[in-house]
Amino acid sequence: MPTLLDVTVGWAPPTGGSKQTADISTAPKAPNAHTLYDSERLYQENVRRRVKKRRPTLQDIADQVGATKMTVSRCLRDPETVSEGLRERIFEVAEQLGYIPNRGPDILSKSTSRAIGVLLPSLTNQVFADVIKGIETVTEPLGYHLMLAHYGYSQELEERSLASLLSYNVDGVILSESQHTERTLRMLETAGIPTVEIMDTHSHAIHQAVGFDNVEAAYEMVRTMIERGRRHILYLAVRLDARTLQRQEGYNRAMTEAGLTPQTLRRSERSSYSVGATLMDEILEHHPEADGLFCTNDDVAVGAYFECLRRGVTVPGQMAIAGFHGHDVGQVMAPRLASVVTPREAVGERAARELLQRLQGQAVKETAIDLGYRIEVGGTI
């Protein structure tokens, strides 16, 4: 019969042999009371961490203020409907408790979220940072908030991002492209919400477009370069989205009208200073006749300019360089970068205003709102 010691150390006498002595010094020890207590305490602490903390409710505010839940709700929705003293007390208690409004009931009862979905191809591009700034100047004072989705210039990712935004019952959508998948178009039609496309008025709009004509802007810039004596102008097309191709169309038209041969160097990666420098290096090696560059945006133009400096090519003496959008970096260069200056913030502001007017029941007055552009000659052409 094994003893208590035998069970504790996991020892049993061999069958049919003499009894052996267990080596207690090397056998595993039984947990003591302190070990069990510490394990239980750690377990309970982990459970407490995993339990979601209860959010403060309207009733919690009402109990502390001494008002009804309905009064608190009315005050938070429309502060002017309650007295000043009570209003201050309600907001003070709400701040102390860290109250977060629950939009769920409003969405269910009123079929509105007071949210605007905005799909952007890039979250780091200065162009779209300016657009967002413009949108918020309109939406924020009116109590609307933005839900942003990024799709990296991919129509398929735009489709998935739109599906996600629509699942949150956004009241309207601002799109940054004019070309979409068939499923994207079907989803927008089914949702039946106002839609505004931005940054392009050349293409046909789903409902309404706010922006400028990329084809005409490119045409005018290239024509300006030709009028200044340039004959071998190359177009640097990076990130081959619809707007890049529209600018190529304008470039081709200006060159052809002048009896010159258009030539485009293409790269599918996103625009950057380094891409501009790489393309400039390629031009100097394989296109020694080139005397001008029209770039799809200012990032590429700035990269090309600094590569010219590094290689001892004078700008605009030996090489004229023009960009697109009028980024800050190009406007503080010496010489100032020639560029098509676009009204990005104004585009965002107008798009938001048009969208909210349609949410209020107003009909579309203009399907394409062209805010124009400005040719900045600068000192590089």
C-alpha positions as CSV (number, residue, x, y, z in Angstrom):
1,M,0.0,0.0,0.0
2,P,1.6,3.3,-1.0
3,T,2.0,5.9,1.7
4,L,1.1,9.7,1.5
5,L,4.7,10.4,0.8
6,D,4.7,7.9,-2.1
7,V,1.7,9.7,-3.7
8,T,3.1,13.2,-3.2
9,V,6.4,12.5,-4.9
10,G,4.9,10.1,-7.5
11,W,6.8,7.1,-6.2
12,A,5.5,3.5,-6.1
13,P,7.3,0.4,-5.0
14,P,8.2,-2.0,-7.8
15,T,6.2,-5.1,-8.0
16,G,7.9,-8.3,-7.0
17,G,11.0,-6.6,-5.7
18,S,12.4,-5.0,-2.6
19,K,11.1,-1.7,-1.4
20,Q,13.2,1.3,-2.6
21,T,13.7,4.7,-1.0
22,A,12.4,7.8,-2.9
23,D,14.9,10.6,-3.5
24,I,12.8,13.5,-2.0
25,S,15.5,16.1,-2.8
26,T,14.9,15.7,-6.5
27,A,11.2,14.9,-6.6
28,P,8.6,17.6,-7.6
29,K,7.2,19.4,-4.6
30,A,3.5,19.8,-3.9
31,P,2.2,23.4,-4.1
32,N,1.9,25.0,-0.8
33,A,-1.0,27.3,0.4
34,H,0.9,30.5,-0.5
35,T,1.4,29.3,-4.1
36,L,-2.3,28.4,-4.5
37,Y,-3.3,31.8,-3.1
38,D,-1.0,33.7,-5.5
39,S,-2.3,31.8,-8.5
40,E,-5.9,32.5,-7.6
41,R,-5.2,36.2,-7.0
42,L,-3.5,36.5,-10.4
43,Y,-6.4,34.7,-12.1
44,Q,-9.0,37.0,-10.6
45,E,-6.9,40.1,-11.6
46,N,-6.8,38.8,-15.2
47,V,-10.6,38.2,-15.2
48,R,-11.2,41.8,-13.9
49,R,-9.0,43.2,-16.7
50,R,-10.9,41.3,-19.3
51,V,-14.3,42.5,-18.0
52,K,-15.4,45.5,-20.1
53,K,-15.9,48.6,-17.9
54,R,-19.5,49.8,-18.0
55,R,-19.9,53.1,-19.9
56,P,-21.7,55.9,-18.1
57,T,-25.3,56.3,-19.2
58,L,-27.9,59.1,-19.5
59,Q,-29.5,57.7,-16.3
60,D,-26.2,58.1,-14.4
61,I,-26.0,61.8,-15.4
62,A,-29.7,62.3,-14.5
63,D,-29.2,60.7,-11.0
64,Q,-26.3,63.0,-10.2
65,V,-27.9,66.1,-11.6
66,G,-31.4,65.4,-10.1
67,A,-33.2,65.7,-13.4
68,T,-35.0,63.2,-15.6
69,K,-33.3,61.0,-18.2
70,M,-35.4,62.7,-20.9
71,T,-34.3,66.2,-19.8
72,V,-30.6,65.1,-19.9
73,S,-31.1,63.6,-23.4
74,R,-32.8,66.8,-24.6
75,C,-30.1,69.0,-23.2
76,L,-27.3,67.0,-24.9
77,R,-29.1,67.0,-28.3
78,D,-30.3,70.7,-28.1
79,P,-28.7,72.6,-25.2
80,E,-30.8,75.7,-25.7
81,T,-34.0,73.9,-24.7
82,V,-33.0,73.8,-21.0
83,S,-32.1,76.6,-18.5
84,E,-28.5,77.8,-18.4
85,G,-27.9,76.6,-14.9
86,L,-29.2,73.1,-15.5
87,R,-27.3,73.0,-18.8
88,E,-24.0,73.8,-17.2
89,R,-24.6,71.2,-14.5
90,I,-25.5,68.5,-17.0
91,F,-22.4,69.1,-19.1
92,E,-20.2,69.3,-16.0
93,V,-21.4,65.9,-14.8
94,A,-21.2,64.4,-18.3
95,E,-17.6,65.5,-18.5
96,Q,-16.7,64.1,-15.0
97,L,-18.2,60.7,-15.8
98,G,-16.6,60.6,-19.3
99,Y,-20.0,60.1,-20.9
100,I,-19.9,59.0,-24.6
101,P,-23.1,59.4,-26.6
102,N,-24.6,56.3,-28.1
103,R,-25.5,57.0,-31.8
104,G,-27.2,53.6,-32.2
105,P,-30.8,54.7,-31.2
106,D,-30.7,57.7,-33.4
107,I,-29.5,55.6,-36.4
108,L,-32.3,53.1,-35.8
109,S,-35.1,55.6,-35.1
110,K,-34.2,58.3,-37.6
111,S,-32.3,56.3,-40.3
112,T,-29.5,58.8,-40.0
113,S,-25.9,58.6,-38.7
114,R,-24.8,62.2,-39.2
115,A,-21.7,60.7,-40.7
116,I,-20.2,61.3,-44.1
117,G,-18.1,58.6,-45.8
118,V,-15.0,59.9,-47.6
119,L,-12.9,57.5,-49.7
120,L,-9.3,58.6,-50.3
121,P,-6.6,57.0,-52.4
122,S,-3.9,58.3,-50.0
123,L,-3.8,59.4,-46.4
124,T,-0.3,60.9,-46.7
125,N,-0.6,62.9,-49.9
126,Q,-0.8,66.7,-49.2
127,V,-3.5,67.0,-51.9
128,F,-6.0,65.0,-49.9
129,A,-5.0,66.4,-46.6
130,D,-6.1,69.8,-48.0
131,V,-9.3,68.3,-49.3
132,I,-10.2,66.9,-45.8
133,K,-9.5,70.2,-44.3
134,G,-12.0,71.8,-46.7
135,I,-14.7,69.2,-46.0
136,E,-14.4,69.6,-42.2
137,T,-14.8,73.4,-42.4
138,V,-18.4,72.6,-43.5
139,T,-19.3,69.4,-41.8
140,E,-18.0,70.0,-38.3
141,P,-20.0,73.2,-37.4
142,L,-23.2,71.3,-38.5
143,G,-22.6,68.3,-36.3
144,Y,-21.5,65.8,-39.0
145,H,-18.4,63.7,-38.6
146,L,-16.3,62.0,-41.2
147,M,-15.6,58.3,-41.7
148,L,-12.4,58.0,-43.8
149,A,-11.4,54.9,-45.9
150,H,-8.2,54.5,-47.8
151,Y,-8.0,52.4,-51.0
152,G,-4.5,53.0,-52.5
153,Y,-5.7,53.8,-56.0
154,S,-7.2,50.3,-56.3
155,Q,-10.8,50.1,-57.7
156,E,-11.2,46.7,-56.0
157,L,-10.1,48.1,-52.6
158,E,-12.4,51.1,-53.1
159,E,-15.2,48.6,-53.6
160,R,-14.5,46.9,-50.3
161,S,-14.0,50.1,-48.5
162,L,-17.3,51.5,-49.7
163,A,-19.1,48.4,-48.6
164,S,-17.7,48.9,-45.1
165,L,-18.7,52.5,-45.0
166,L,-22.2,51.7,-46.2
167,S,-22.6,49.1,-43.4
168,Y,-22.3,52.0,-40.9
169,N,-25.3,53.7,-42.5
170,V,-23.4,56.9,-43.6
171,D,-25.7,59.6,-44.8
172,G,-23.6,60.5,-47.9
173,V,-20.4,59.6,-49.7
174,I,-17.6,61.7,-51.2
175,L,-15.5,59.7,-53.7
176,S,-12.0,60.7,-55.0
177,E,-12.2,58.8,-58.3
178,S,-14.5,59.0,-61.3
179,Q,-13.9,55.3,-62.4
180,H,-15.4,52.5,-60.3
181,T,-16.2,48.8,-60.5
182,E,-19.7,47.6,-61.5
183,R,-20.3,46.4,-57.9
184,T,-19.4,49.8,-56.5
185,L,-21.9,51.5,-58.8
186,R,-24.6,49.0,-57.9
187,M,-24.0,49.5,-54.2
188,L,-24.3,53.3,-54.5
189,E,-27.5,52.9,-56.5
190,T,-29.0,50.5,-53.9
191,A,-27.9,52.7,-51.0
192,G,-29.7,55.7,-52.5
193,I,-27.6,58.3,-50.7
194,P,-26.1,61.5,-52.1
195,T,-22.7,61.0,-53.8
196,V,-20.2,63.6,-54.9
197,E,-17.0,62.8,-56.9
198,I,-14.1,65.2,-56.5
199,M,-10.9,66.3,-58.3
200,D,-12.2,65.7,-61.8
201,T,-14.9,67.5,-63.9
202,H,-13.8,65.9,-67.2
203,S,-15.4,62.5,-66.6
204,H,-19.1,61.7,-66.4
205,A,-20.3,61.9,-62.8
206,I,-22.6,59.5,-61.0
207,H,-24.6,62.3,-59.4
208,Q,-22.3,65.3,-59.1
209,A,-18.6,66.2,-59.5
210,V,-16.6,69.0,-58.0
211,G,-13.1,69.8,-59.1
212,F,-11.3,70.9,-62.2
213,D,-10.5,69.7,-65.7
214,N,-7.2,67.8,-65.6
215,V,-7.0,67.5,-69.4
216,E,-7.3,71.3,-70.0
217,A,-4.9,72.1,-67.1
218,A,-2.2,69.8,-68.5
219,Y,-2.8,71.2,-72.0
220,E,-2.4,74.8,-70.9
221,M,0.8,74.1,-68.9
222,V,2.5,72.2,-71.7
223,R,1.4,74.9,-74.2
224,T,3.0,77.5,-72.0
225,M,6.3,75.5,-72.0
226,I,6.2,75.3,-75.8
227,E,5.6,79.0,-76.1
228,R,8.7,79.5,-74.1
229,G,10.8,77.6,-76.7
230,R,10.8,74.0,-75.5
231,R,10.6,71.4,-78.2
232,H,11.5,68.1,-76.6
233,I,9.2,67.9,-73.6
234,L,8.6,64.5,-71.9
235,Y,5.7,63.6,-69.7
236,L,6.5,61.7,-66.5
237,A,3.5,59.6,-65.6
238,V,3.6,58.1,-62.2
239,R,0.9,56.1,-60.4
240,L,-1.3,55.4,-63.5
241,D,-4.7,56.4,-62.2
242,A,-7.4,58.1,-64.2
243,R,-6.2,61.7,-63.5
244,T,-2.6,60.8,-64.5
245,L,-4.0,59.5,-67.8
246,Q,-6.1,62.6,-68.3
247,R,-3.1,64.8,-67.9
248,Q,-1.3,62.7,-70.5
249,E,-4.2,63.4,-72.8
250,G,-3.8,67.1,-72.4
251,Y,0.0,66.8,-72.8
252,N,-0.4,64.8,-76.0
253,R,-2.8,67.4,-77.5
254,A,-0.5,70.3,-76.8
255,M,2.5,68.6,-78.3
256,T,0.6,67.3,-81.4
257,E,-1.0,70.7,-82.1
258,A,2.5,72.3,-82.1
259,G,3.8,69.6,-84.5
260,L,6.0,68.0,-81.8
261,T,6.3,64.3,-80.8
262,P,4.8,63.4,-77.4
263,Q,6.8,60.9,-75.4
264,T,5.8,59.5,-72.0
265,L,7.8,57.7,-69.3
266,R,5.6,55.6,-67.1
267,R,5.9,54.2,-63.6
268,S,3.2,52.4,-61.7
269,E,4.4,53.0,-58.2
270,R,3.2,55.9,-56.1
271,S,4.7,59.3,-56.7
272,S,7.7,60.4,-54.6
273,Y,10.8,62.5,-54.8
274,S,12.9,59.4,-55.3
275,V,10.8,58.3,-58.3
276,G,11.3,61.7,-59.9
277,A,15.1,61.5,-59.3
278,T,15.2,58.0,-60.8
279,L,13.3,59.1,-63.9
280,M,15.5,62.2,-64.3
281,D,18.6,59.9,-64.2
282,E,17.0,57.7,-66.9
283,I,16.3,60.8,-69.1
284,L,19.8,62.1,-68.9
285,E,21.2,58.6,-69.9
286,H,18.7,57.7,-72.7
287,H,17.0,61.0,-73.8
288,P,19.8,63.6,-74.1
289,E,17.6,65.6,-76.5
290,A,15.1,66.4,-73.8
291,D,14.8,70.1,-72.8
292,G,11.6,70.0,-70.7
293,L,9.6,67.8,-68.3
294,F,5.9,67.9,-67.5
295,C,5.4,65.8,-64.3
296,T,2.2,64.2,-63.1
297,N,2.6,66.0,-59.8
298,D,5.0,68.2,-57.8
299,D,6.6,65.3,-55.9
300,V,8.0,63.9,-59.1
301,A,9.0,67.4,-60.4
302,V,10.9,68.2,-57.2
303,G,12.7,64.9,-57.3
304,A,13.7,65.5,-60.9
305,Y,14.8,69.1,-60.0
306,F,17.2,67.9,-57.3
307,E,18.6,65.2,-59.5
308,C,19.4,68.0,-62.0
309,L,21.2,69.9,-59.3
310,R,23.2,66.8,-58.4
311,R,24.2,66.1,-62.0
312,G,25.0,69.7,-62.8
313,V,22.1,70.3,-65.2
314,T,20.9,73.9,-65.0
315,V,17.1,74.6,-64.5
316,P,15.6,76.2,-66.5
317,G,18.6,76.8,-68.7
318,Q,19.2,73.2,-69.9
319,M,16.0,71.6,-68.6
320,A,12.5,73.1,-67.9
321,I,10.5,71.4,-65.2
322,A,6.8,71.8,-64.4
323,G,4.6,69.9,-61.9
324,F,1.0,69.7,-60.9
325,H,-1.0,70.8,-57.8
326,G,1.2,73.6,-56.4
327,H,2.5,71.8,-53.3
328,D,4.1,73.9,-50.6
329,V,7.6,72.5,-51.2
330,G,7.6,73.6,-54.8
331,Q,6.4,77.1,-53.9
332,V,9.2,77.7,-51.5
333,M,12.0,76.4,-53.8
334,A,14.4,78.8,-55.4
335,P,13.7,79.0,-58.2
336,R,10.0,78.5,-57.6
337,L,8.6,75.4,-59.2
338,A,6.3,75.9,-62.2
339,S,3.0,74.1,-61.5
340,V,-0.7,73.9,-62.1
341,V,-2.0,75.2,-58.8
342,T,-5.3,73.4,-57.8
343,P,-7.9,74.5,-55.3
344,R,-7.9,71.4,-53.1
345,E,-9.3,72.9,-49.9
346,A,-12.0,74.7,-51.9
347,V,-12.9,71.4,-53.7
348,G,-13.5,69.7,-50.3
349,E,-15.5,72.6,-49.0
350,R,-17.8,72.8,-52.0
351,A,-18.2,69.1,-52.2
352,A,-19.3,68.9,-48.5
353,R,-21.7,71.9,-49.0
354,E,-23.3,70.3,-52.0
355,L,-23.7,67.0,-50.3
356,L,-25.3,68.5,-47.2
357,Q,-27.7,70.6,-49.3
358,R,-28.9,67.4,-50.9
359,L,-29.4,65.8,-47.5
360,Q,-31.7,68.7,-46.7
361,G,-33.8,67.8,-49.8
362,Q,-32.4,70.3,-52.3
363,A,-32.1,69.2,-55.9
364,V,-28.8,69.0,-57.8
365,K,-28.4,72.3,-59.6
366,E,-25.0,71.6,-61.3
367,T,-23.8,68.1,-62.1
368,A,-20.2,69.3,-62.8
369,I,-18.8,72.2,-60.7
370,D,-15.5,73.4,-62.1
371,L,-13.5,75.4,-59.6
372,G,-10.7,76.0,-62.1
373,Y,-6.9,76.1,-61.6
374,R,-4.0,78.5,-62.0
375,I,-0.9,78.2,-64.0
376,E,2.1,79.2,-61.8
377,V,5.0,79.9,-64.2
378,G,7.5,80.1,-61.3
379,G,11.2,80.0,-62.3
380,T,11.7,76.5,-63.6
381,I,10.4,76.8,-67.2
